Amino acid sequence: MENHEEHHHPPYKFIFMILIICTGFSWIADEFKDSFPGPGWLAVTVLAISTMKASCVMLYFMHLKFERHWKYVLLAPTFILAVGLPLALFPDVAVHYYDVDVPQNPMESREAGNYHGEAGDGDHAAASHH
């Protein structure tokens, strides 16, 4: 008794048409971005469409739909990094270490007579050295 494996032939043309339609929806969403309640809604819409497109590419063109369940074991480290890295970097990105009103360029600070980053400190420091 021979054991023939079933060969899957994905509907490439159908998936390609879905990708074209999704790209069209992304373009339409961007063209009508003023009709969205806010810029966040446009981003969510376009990212959702992009996720659908990436899923189609991974499932059919990369043949992940036809693989066994071991593919999840291979994707686990990627998922952990994709979630863990932004969480690890969040404190550095979310917290401002400086006041945005103070110029960060030293030349701008000198021109404004502001040598130490606060108004008046530069004049006081210069006067105390004379």
Rosetta blueprint (number, residue, H / E / L):
1 M L
2 E L
3 N L
4 H L
5 E L
6 E L
7 H L
8 H L
9 H L
10 P L
11 P L
12 Y H
13 K H
14 F H
15 I H
16 F H
17 M H
18 I H
19 L H
20 I H
21 I H
22 C H
23 T H
24 G H
25 F H
26 S H
27 W H
28 I H
29 A H
30 D H
31 E H
32 F L
33 K H
34 D H
35 S H
36 F L
37 P L
38 G L
39 P H
40 G H
41 W H
42 L H
43 A H
44 V H
45 T H
46 V H
47 L H
48 A H
49 I H
50 S H
51 T H
52 M H
53 K H
54 A H
55 S H
56 C H
57 V H
58 M H
59 L H
60 Y H
61 F H
62 M L
63 H L
64 L H
65 K H
66 F H
67 E L
68 R L
69 H L
70 W L
71 K H
72 Y H
73 V H
74 L H
75 L H
76 A H
77 P H
78 T H
79 F H
80 I H
81 L H
82 A H
83 V H
84 G H
85 L H
86 P H
87 L H
88 A H
89 L H
90 F H
91 P H
92 D H
93 V H
94 A H
95 V L
96 H L
97 Y L
98 Y L
99 D L
100 V L
101 D L
102 V L
103 P L
104 Q L
105 N L
106 P H
107 M H
108 E H
109 S H
110 R H
111 E H
112 A L
113 G L
114 N L
115 Y L
116 H L
117 G L
118 E L
119 A L
120 G L
121 D H
122 G H
123 D H
124 H H
125 A H
126 A H
127 A H
128 S H
129 H L
130 H L
